[in-house]
Amino acid sequence: MKKLSMRTRVLTGGVLAAAVTVGGLGAWSASASSPAAAPAAAGAAKAGAKNGALVQTDHLSIAAATHAAEAALHAAEKANQHVTVAVVDRNGNTLVTLRGDGAGPQSYEAAQKKAFTAVSWNAPTSELAKRLAQAPTLKDIPGTLFLAGGAPVTAKGAPVAGIGVAGAPSGDQDETFAQAGVADLGR
C-alpha cells in the first residue's frame, strides 16, 4: 500500500473531524427540538394567551387572493382596459400581482402601492386622496400612493388585505376593478 503524504493525511483528518463535528451538532440539534420541549412551549403559549400577550389575526389565503386578483383583471378586460392588479396582506406584503396584457410598466408598482395604502388605512384610496387636503404630509409616507384604485378587504370589521389596480385611464375605473376583486371574495 502506498504511503500518504503528510498534507494528504492532514487534509483527510480535517475532513473527518469536520464530518464528526457536523454529525454531532446535528444530533444535538435534533435532541434540542425533541417532543419533550413541546410541552414547555405549549405552556408558554397558554400563559401568553391568558395575559393578552398573543394576538390572532385573520389572513387572506393565496387561493383567495389569486381569485380576487383574477376577478379584478377580468373586470378590466371586459372594459377593454390594460391594468395590473396587486393583492397585499394585512402587513402590506404582496400576495399576488397580475400584470395584464398591454399594461404599462408604471402600473406594476402603482398597483402595489395602492393596495398597501388601502389596507394601511382600511379605506378606499379615492377617499384617502380626498383627505390630503387636510393632511398633505400623508403622501410622504413611504410605499403609499393616494390615487383612486385601491380597496381594502375586511373580515370581522378589520382589514385583512388590500387590492390595488393601476393602468386604466382614470383612478375611478381602477377602483371599480379593485372593488370587483373584493366582491369576488364575498361570493
Contacts in CASP RR format, 6 or more apart in sequence:
PFRMAT RR
TARGET T0000
AUTHOR 0000-0000-0000
METHOD contacts of the structure
MODEL  1
MKKLSMRTRVLTGGVLAAAVTVGGLGAWSASASSPAAAPAAAGAAKAGAK
NGALVQTDHLSIAAATHAAEAALHAAEKANQHVTVAVVDRNGNTLVTLRG
DGAGPQSYEAAQKKAFTAVSWNAPTSELAKRLAQAPTLKDIPGTLFLAGG
APVTAKGAPVAGIGVAGAPSGDQDETFAQAGVADLGR
4 12 0 8 1.000
45 54 0 8 1.000
48 54 0 8 1.000
57 90 0 8 1.000
57 158 0 8 1.000
57 160 0 8 1.000
58 90 0 8 1.000
58 155 0 8 1.000
58 156 0 8 1.000
58 158 0 8 1.000
58 160 0 8 1.000
59 89 0 8 1.000
59 90 0 8 1.000
59 160 0 8 1.000
59 161 0 8 1.000
60 68 0 8 1.000
60 87 0 8 1.000
60 89 0 8 1.000
60 95 0 8 1.000
60 153 0 8 1.000
60 160 0 8 1.000
60 161 0 8 1.000
60 185 0 8 1.000
62 95 0 8 1.000
62 96 0 8 1.000
64 185 0 8 1.000
65 87 0 8 1.000
65 89 0 8 1.000
65 95 0 8 1.000
65 96 0 8 1.000
65 161 0 8 1.000
66 87 0 8 1.000
66 96 0 8 1.000
67 184 0 8 1.000
67 185 0 8 1.000
68 87 0 8 1.000
68 96 0 8 1.000
68 153 0 8 1.000
68 161 0 8 1.000
68 163 0 8 1.000
68 181 0 8 1.000
68 182 0 8 1.000
68 184 0 8 1.000
68 185 0 8 1.000
69 85 0 8 1.000
69 86 0 8 1.000
69 87 0 8 1.000
69 96 0 8 1.000
69 97 0 8 1.000
69 98 0 8 1.000
69 163 0 8 1.000
69 181 0 8 1.000
70 98 0 8 1.000
70 184 0 8 1.000
71 180 0 8 1.000
71 181 0 8 1.000
71 183 0 8 1.000
71 184 0 8 1.000
72 83 0 8 1.000
72 85 0 8 1.000
72 163 0 8 1.000
72 164 0 8 1.000
72 165 0 8 1.000
72 177 0 8 1.000
72 178 0 8 1.000
72 180 0 8 1.000
72 181 0 8 1.000
72 184 0 8 1.000
73 83 0 8 1.000
73 85 0 8 1.000
73 98 0 8 1.000
73 100 0 8 1.000
73 177 0 8 1.000
74 180 0 8 1.000
75 176 0 8 1.000
75 177 0 8 1.000
75 180 0 8 1.000
75 181 0 8 1.000
76 82 0 8 1.000
76 83 0 8 1.000
76 85 0 8 1.000
76 100 0 8 1.000
76 165 0 8 1.000
76 168 0 8 1.000
76 173 0 8 1.000
76 177 0 8 1.000
77 100 0 8 1.000
79 168 0 8 1.000
79 173 0 8 1.000
79 177 0 8 1.000
81 167 0 8 1.000
81 168 0 8 1.000
81 169 0 8 1.000
81 173 0 8 1.000
81 177 0 8 1.000
82 100 0 8 1.000
82 101 0 8 1.000
82 102 0 8 1.000
82 103 0 8 1.000
82 104 0 8 1.000
82 167 0 8 1.000
83 100 0 8 1.000
83 103 0 8 1.000
83 107 0 8 1.000
83 111 0 8 1.000
83 165 0 8 1.000
83 166 0 8 1.000
83 167 0 8 1.000
83 168 0 8 1.000
83 174 0 8 1.000
83 177 0 8 1.000
84 97 0 8 1.000
84 98 0 8 1.000
84 99 0 8 1.000
84 100 0 8 1.000
84 103 0 8 1.000
84 104 0 8 1.000
84 107 0 8 1.000
84 108 0 8 1.000
84 110 0 8 1.000
84 111 0 8 1.000
84 165 0 8 1.000
84 166 0 8 1.000
84 167 0 8 1.000
85 96 0 8 1.000
85 97 0 8 1.000
85 98 0 8 1.000
85 100 0 8 1.000
85 111 0 8 1.000
85 163 0 8 1.000
85 164 0 8 1.000
85 165 0 8 1.000
85 177 0 8 1.000
85 178 0 8 1.000
86 94 0 8 1.000
86 96 0 8 1.000
86 97 0 8 1.000
86 98 0 8 1.000
86 108 0 8 1.000
86 111 0 8 1.000
86 112 0 8 1.000
86 114 0 8 1.000
86 115 0 8 1.000
86 163 0 8 1.000
86 164 0 8 1.000
86 165 0 8 1.000
87 94 0 8 1.000
87 95 0 8 1.000
87 96 0 8 1.000
87 97 0 8 1.000
87 115 0 8 1.000
87 161 0 8 1.000
87 162 0 8 1.000
87 163 0 8 1.000
87 164 0 8 1.000
88 94 0 8 1.000
88 95 0 8 1.000
88 112 0 8 1.000
88 115 0 8 1.000
88 116 0 8 1.000
88 119 0 8 1.000
88 161 0 8 1.000
88 162 0 8 1.000
89 95 0 8 1.000
89 119 0 8 1.000
89 160 0 8 1.000
89 161 0 8 1.000
90 119 0 8 1.000
90 159 0 8 1.000
90 160 0 8 1.000
90 161 0 8 1.000
92 115 0 8 1.000
92 116 0 8 1.000
92 119 0 8 1.000
92 120 0 8 1.000
92 162 0 8 1.000
94 112 0 8 1.000
94 115 0 8 1.000
95 161 0 8 1.000
97 108 0 8 1.000
97 111 0 8 1.000
97 112 0 8 1.000
99 107 0 8 1.000
99 108 0 8 1.000
103 167 0 8 1.000
104 167 0 8 1.000
106 166 0 8 1.000
106 167 0 8 1.000
107 166 0 8 1.000
107 167 0 8 1.000
108 166 0 8 1.000
110 145 0 8 1.000
110 147 0 8 1.000
110 166 0 8 1.000
110 167 0 8 1.000
111 164 0 8 1.000
111 165 0 8 1.000
111 166 0 8 1.000
111 167 0 8 1.000
112 164 0 8 1.000
113 143 0 8 1.000
113 144 0 8 1.000
113 145 0 8 1.000
114 125 0 8 1.000
114 145 0 8 1.000
114 147 0 8 1.000
114 149 0 8 1.000
114 150 0 8 1.000
114 164 0 8 1.000
114 165 0 8 1.000
114 166 0 8 1.000
114 174 0 8 1.000
114 178 0 8 1.000
115 150 0 8 1.000
115 161 0 8 1.000
115 162 0 8 1.000
115 163 0 8 1.000
115 164 0 8 1.000
115 178 0 8 1.000
116 143 0 8 1.000
116 144 0 8 1.000
116 145 0 8 1.000
116 162 0 8 1.000
117 125 0 8 1.000
117 128 0 8 1.000
117 143 0 8 1.000
117 144 0 8 1.000
117 145 0 8 1.000
117 146 0 8 1.000
117 150 0 8 1.000
118 124 0 8 1.000
118 125 0 8 1.000
118 128 0 8 1.000
118 149 0 8 1.000
118 150 0 8 1.000
118 151 0 8 1.000
118 152 0 8 1.000
118 162 0 8 1.000
118 163 0 8 1.000
118 164 0 8 1.000
118 178 0 8 1.000
119 152 0 8 1.000
119 153 0 8 1.000
119 159 0 8 1.000
119 160 0 8 1.000
119 161 0 8 1.000
119 162 0 8 1.000
120 144 0 8 1.000
121 128 0 8 1.000
121 152 0 8 1.000
122 152 0 8 1.000
122 154 0 8 1.000
122 158 0 8 1.000
122 159 0 8 1.000
123 152 0 8 1.000
124 148 0 8 1.000
124 149 0 8 1.000
124 150 0 8 1.000
124 151 0 8 1.000
124 152 0 8 1.000
124 175 0 8 1.000
124 178 0 8 1.000
124 179 0 8 1.000
125 145 0 8 1.000
125 146 0 8 1.000
125 147 0 8 1.000
125 148 0 8 1.000
125 149 0 8 1.000
125 150 0 8 1.000
125 151 0 8 1.000
125 164 0 8 1.000
125 175 0 8 1.000
126 148 0 8 1.000
126 149 0 8 1.000
126 150 0 8 1.000
126 171 0 8 1.000
126 172 0 8 1.000
126 175 0 8 1.000
128 138 0 8 1.000
128 146 0 8 1.000
129 146 0 8 1.000
129 147 0 8 1.000
129 148 0 8 1.000
131 138 0 8 1.000
131 146 0 8 1.000
132 138 0 8 1.000
132 139 0 8 1.000
132 146 0 8 1.000
138 144 0 8 1.000
138 146 0 8 1.000
139 146 0 8 1.000
147 171 0 8 1.000
147 174 0 8 1.000
148 170 0 8 1.000
148 171 0 8 1.000
148 172 0 8 1.000
148 174 0 8 1.000
148 175 0 8 1.000
149 164 0 8 1.000
149 165 0 8 1.000
149 166 0 8 1.000
149 171 0 8 1.000
149 174 0 8 1.000
149 175 0 8 1.000
149 177 0 8 1.000
149 178 0 8 1.000
150 162 0 8 1.000
150 163 0 8 1.000
150 164 0 8 1.000
150 165 0 8 1.000
150 174 0 8 1.000
150 175 0 8 1.000
150 178 0 8 1.000
151 162 0 8 1.000
151 163 0 8 1.000
151 164 0 8 1.000
151 175 0 8 1.000
151 178 0 8 1.000
151 179 0 8 1.000
151 181 0 8 1.000
151 182 0 8 1.000
152 159 0 8 1.000
152 161 0 8 1.000
152 162 0 8 1.000
152 182 0 8 1.000
153 159 0 8 1.000
153 160 0 8 1.000
153 161 0 8 1.000
153 162 0 8 1.000
153 163 0 8 1.000
153 182 0 8 1.000
153 185 0 8 1.000
154 160 0 8 1.000
163 178 0 8 1.000
163 181 0 8 1.000
163 182 0 8 1.000
164 174 0 8 1.000
164 178 0 8 1.000
165 174 0 8 1.000
165 175 0 8 1.000
165 177 0 8 1.000
165 178 0 8 1.000
166 174 0 8 1.000
167 174 0 8 1.000
168 174 0 8 1.000
168 177 0 8 1.000
END
